[in-house]
Every structure is written in structure tokens, then in C-alpha cells.
Amino acid sequence: MTPLAQEWVEAADEDLQAARLLLDHGGPNTTVCFHTQQAAEKLLKAFLQENGVAPPHTHDLESLQSRCQALDPSLAALLPVVQELTTYYMNTRYPPGIVPRTGQQARNSFLRAEEVHQAIMNLLAPPQP
């Protein structure tokens, strides 16, 4: 993996770790959802970077997934996953635009982010025989 793609993956892993810690300790659900969306975004950008495409400055997961899918059609399976994660995206983290999230939404967003992680990591670092 290229060094820059690795940096994207490490940043995504930090977001997933933060989300997991918050979930395990009853942290704020809205913040869990923020971190899971960010993790998915960074993983998609890592895939683009690894494939020689400069990641665009966007938070739009569906746009990123579409660009990734153009490089590897197997990533079409991620469309419903990123569509769900997009529902948890926050345009702002400041009042009055904060949308409170439930514990179930936080758990769902974490599961979806893990799906993105698995799909992208399988392509970036395929399992060794």
C-alpha cells in the first residue's frame, strides 16, 4: 500500500476506534455516527489514493463510492451501505443544526462502517494464502 493510502487507512481506523470506545462506554450517539461516517469516507479515499486517483474534497459517500466502483466493480455492493451511512451524516456539528441520534442508529452506523472497512481492506491488503 502506498504511504498516503496507509495514512488514510490509519485515520479511518482512529475514527472506528473512537466510535467503538464511545459505543462501549455509552458515549454520545451523534458523535458515534459522525466518526463512522468519517471512517467510511477516509477508507474510500484510501482506495482512490491507492489506485492513483487524488481523493476529491468531499464528504459525499455516494460520490466516493461511485468513483471507487468505477475502479473495481465489486464495490457496487457498498452502495446501500454508504447510502445508510449518509443518512447519519451531519452538515454541521454546531447548534442549531445537530440532529440527535439513537443508540440503535449509532450501532447500525458502526456496523455499516465496519462493512466498508472490510470491503476496502480486502482490496488494499488481500489476505495472504
Secondary structure, 3 states (H helix, E strand, C coil): CCHHHHHHHHHHHHHHHHHHHHHHCCCCHHHHHHHHHHHHHHHHHHHHHHCCCCCCCCCCHHHHHHHHHHHCHHHHHHHHHHHHHHHCCCCCCCCCCCCCCCHHHHHHHHHHHHHHHHHHHHHHCCCCC
